[in-house]
Amino acid sequence: MSDARTYLLLLHGDEAVRASTPDDERAAEHAAHGRFVAACAGRGHEAR
């Protein structure tokens, strides 16, 4: 039996605020999320 788990991450908030977020801030948020997903994978888990 595997100890791996799958997680679904839901990021919620005000869509109008999100739409007005500058591209560089949005890119930084996506990069941070990517690092989190990579850290999960490194521990045998899957995050989506």
BELCOR-V211921 format. One record per backbone hydrogen bond with DSSP energy under -1.0 kcal/mol. CO is the residue of the C=O (numbers start at 1). NH is the residue of the N-H. If there is no record, write none. Layout:
BEGIN
[[CO NH] [CO NH]]
END
This chain:
BEGIN
[[5 46] [7 48] [14 18] [15 19] [16 20] [18 21] [22 26] [23 27] [24 28] [25 29] [26 30] [27 31] [28 32] [29 33] [30 34] [31 35] [32 36] [33 37] [34 38] [35 39] [36 40] [37 41] [38 42] [40 43] [40 45] [41 44] [46 7]]
END
